[in-house]
């Protein structure tokens, strides 16, 4: 059994992918336990010794920050906070992202700046290790004051409220606790706020998007190479000297990869009468490369975020401080998530243009990629579908982070809308995957018409693997299952298919 220890050591995005995809269990390190206990003991001592109000600990929340709460109501304050803030609506957050959310919350609480009790954090660990997925809804967070609404839904089952999915069934929080012999957590002061404040919902979507965007970026190069060979395109635009005079890293890396993917192709070696390809082929390094550079930047920002304490107030035992500030504000990641959505959408945008060229009846390919067009519509409508999805992406790429609607009677008067940016990014990634799958469907079909010439070994390997799940289309048939199988192929295979 693979086990990951939660500690103050740097948690990378790739490590999260490994933990989630390989079914790791997690456990708190001794250092993490000591940090959590020390912070809680300090906070209890601080509450007992001071008469000054401490936001969210001995006061109400938001615009109720000036309402003092008696010590005998501090625990009820935290329960009330969780219940009243569970106002989510819309579609459910996928279980995979909920699991990342729990992992990130555990990581953040483990630093010992939040004031949670050890048993509260350990119960989140129990949920993670036993595949208990709190039912969380996509809509409701403003991305400031943290992801209050989704994190409230994530936390309710800890105290026997809310709902979870467990072993494929939806049940109440009380039921899942009973089934596992767990008692409801008795929240102490500040704990509800520690659980609900923070950016773990936004960050979980961002981590998921980064991991999948990297996968799709890798696939986009492979699929573009297959399309280029199927279109009988030119390899000269990928010459290294061209890109060294405009030395963006992503551009250089993409050109190199295209050369490697097409090395040894009989189609590339065939003499050409033309000297230029359309931009969607010729400018793959410039477009795909820019996506790579954007992804690298966004990764660096999210990497910092997931290794941070983002709830409020921040409890600093070493400095003897409990400070109400704004680490929950989603602005640092809202803008990058909007940026990544725009970048990923460009992979779909240029992909659809290559699809259009493949079905256009040029460069010796039959119209709509069937031997007998007219009687057969062939791949005509696959381009329509791709165009529809690309158009939707353009709507989704309007930045959420430029908006702000004041809340809590004006106390929270600037919000990031980062959760909306996260939702849109999630949809753009899925849409881009669909378009790339459609391009692969077209590229494989077109490549067949270049026989007996073969593409490179790298492309032929992908082609061979793809043909095991999606056939060559001779005459018109129902197409949507092939598109679905193409999507599954991208998800279930590494871009090299080796």
C-alpha positions, -999 to +999 in steps of 0.1 A: +000+000+000+014+034-010+013+060+018+020+097+016+030+116+047+014+150+052+042+173+064+056+208+060+077+196+030+068+211-003+038+193-019+040+194-057+012+193-082+026+162-098+028+145-064-009+152-060-016+136-093+004+106-082-015+103-049-050+106-065-043+085-096-026+057-078-049+054-048-024+065-021-034+066+015-023+096+036-012+100+072-001+129+093+037+131+100+048+135+136+058+171+128+024+179+114+007+164+145+029+185+167+022+217+147-015+211+149-016+204+186+008+233+195-013+258+176-045+246+192-031+247+227-018+282+220-052+294+208-070+279+238-046+297+261-050+329+242-088+328+245-087+321+282-062+349+289-075+378+267-106+400+270-100+415+235-123+401+208-107+377+183-125+377+149-143+345+142-132+330+175-151+352+200-170+373+175-195+367+146-185+365+110-184+389+081-202+421+089-211+406+123-174+409+133-182+434+161-208+411+178-191+394+207-199+358+215-200+343+250-176+315+258-204+291+264-216+296+227-182+293+210-187+257+198-223+264+187-210+294+167-189+270+146-217+246+139-240+274+130-214+288+106-211+255+088-249+250+085-257+286+074-229+287+048-239+254+031-258+272+003-244+254-027-263+248-059-258+235-094-239+204-105-219+183-081-182+188-079-167+155-093-154+131-067-119+133-080-118+171-074-135+167-040-107+143-030-080+168-041-100+195-021-098+174+011-061+167+005-053+204+001-074+213+032-055+187+053-022+200+040-031+236+048-043+228+083-012+207+090+010+238+090-003+247+124-015+283+117-053+275+117-061+264+152-079+231+143-080+202+168-060+171+158-091+149+158-108+172+133-079+169+108-076+132+114-112+127+105-106+144+072-078+120+067-102+091+075-126+105+048-098+106+023-084+072+030-119+055+030-131+072-002-158+092+016-168+120-008-187+148+007-214+161-017-202+195-028-219+218-054-201+238-080-219+272-075-219+295-045-184+306-038-172+342-045-136+332-041-130+356-012-135+349+025-122+316+010-145+291-007-170+293+021-199+276+004-182+245-011-160+240+019-191+242+042-205+213+022-172+194+024-171+199+062-207+192+072-203+154+073-175+157+099-203+166+124-229+142+110-246+167+087-248+171+050-244+143+025-216+121+011-211+095-016-197+063-001-192+030-020-213+043-048-243+054-027-254+088-015-261+089+022-262+114+050-232+124+070-247+107+101-251+075+082-215+073+069-202+081+104-223+052+118-212+028+091-176+034+100-180+036+137-169+072+139-183+097+163-193+132+151-165+157+156-172+182+185-160+215+170-141+239+192-138+276+188-124+288+154-126+253+138-156+260+116-139+291+103-106+272+097-124+246+077-145+270+056-120+298+051-094+290+025-090+285-013-090+247-014-120+245-037-105+268-063-071+253-059-085+217-063-100+227-096-068+244-106-047+213-098-070+191-117-069+215-147-031+218-147-026+180-147-051+176-175-040+206-194-004+191-194-018+159-208-038+176-235-009+198-244+012+167-249-015+151-270-021+182-290+015+180-304+010+143-313-023+149-330-011+180-348+019+159-361-005+132-374-028+158-390+002+175-406+014+143-422-021+134-432-024+168-449+010+162-466+024+192-447+058+207-445+083+200-417+106+230-426+087+254-403+099+234-373+136+239-381+155+248-349+173+278-364+139+295-370+130+293-334+163+302-319+159+338-333+126+341-313+136+320-283+104+315-263+109+282-244+076+267-253+080+275-290+115+259-291+103+228-272+073+224-294+093+227-326+117+201-314+089+178-304+073+181-339+106+173-355+110+142-333+074+131-339+078+133-377+113+119-380+115+091-405+081+098-421+078+087-458+052+113-463+074+141-450+102+129-474+079+131-504+088+162-526+062+190-523+052+215-550+041+241-524+062+262-501+037+271-473+011+254-451-018+272-435-011+288-401-029+260-382+000+237-393+029+261-398+024+279-365+020+249-342+052+259-323+041+294-318+006+285-306+011+252-288+044+267-273+026+297-259+001+273-242+031+255-226+046+287-214+013+298-199+008+265-182+043+267-167+034+302-152+000+291-138+016+260-123+041+281-105+014+302-089-008+273-079+022+255-066+027+284-041-010+284-032-013+248-023+016+251+000+001+279+020-022+285+050-052+304+036-078+306+063-085+335+086-076+346+112-040+334+110-027+320+143+010+325+148+021+309+181+058+319+176+049+356+173+021+354+199-004+368+173-039+360+161-043+383+131-074+388+110-062+395+075-070+383+039-050+352+030-084+337+019-087+361-010-086+342-043-071+370-065-037+354-067-051+323-084-083+338-100-064+357-127-040+328-136-070+304-139-087+328-163-054+330-182-051+292-184-086+288-197-078+312-225-046+293-233-061+259-233-090+271-255-064+280-281-054+243-284-090+236-294-092+267-316-063+258-338-073+221-337-107+229-352-089+248-381-068+217-388-100+196-388-115+220-414-085+216-436-085+178-434-122+176-446-119+204-472-110+181-501-075+196-507-040+182-509-053+151-526-076+141-498-113+133-507-140+157-496-151+149-460-126+120-459-147+093-476-140+076-508-175+082-522-187+117-511-222+127-520-239+094-511-218+097-479-214+128-458-184+113-441-167+135-416-185+167-426-204+171-393-174+163-371-161+197-380-195+212-371-193+197-337-158+209-331-167+244-343-197+244-318-175+234-289-148+259-298-174+287-300-187+277-265-151+279-252-148+314-265-178+324-243-164+306-213-131+324-217-146+358-207-126+364-175-144+359-142-117+378-123-127+412-137-160+410-118-167+417-081-200+419-063-199+432-027-213+409+000-219+407+037-234+442+040-204+456+022-178+443+047-166+419+020-166+446-007-141+431-033-142+394-042-122+375-068-149+353-084-121+328-086-145+299-080-163+309-112-130+311-130-123+275-117-156+262-130-151+278-164-116+265-166-128+230-158-154+232-187-128+246-211-104+217-204-131+191-210-142+209-242-107+211-255-103+173-249-134+168-270-121+189-299-086+172-299-104+138-299-123+148-330-091+160-347-075+126-339-106+109-354-102+129-386-064+127-387-064+089-385-090+087-412-070+110-435-037+092-429-053+061-444-055+079-478-018+084-479-011+047-482+012+030-492+033+058-477+038+056-440+042+082-413+070+081-387+073+053-363+060+075-335+029+085-353+023+049-367+025+036-331-003+061-320-023+052-352-021+015-345-032+019-309-060+042-319-073+017-346-078-008-318-107+013-305-118+034-335-122+019-370-116+034-405-150+047-418-158+033-452-195+044-455-216+066-433-224+052-399-234+066-365-204+087-355-210+098-318-197+065-303-165+069-322-161+104-308-168+091-273-142+063-278-117+089-291-121+109-259-116+078-238-085+070-259-070+103-249-078+097-213-065+061-211-033+064-230-001+084-226+006+107-256+034+084-268+012+053-266+042+033-255 
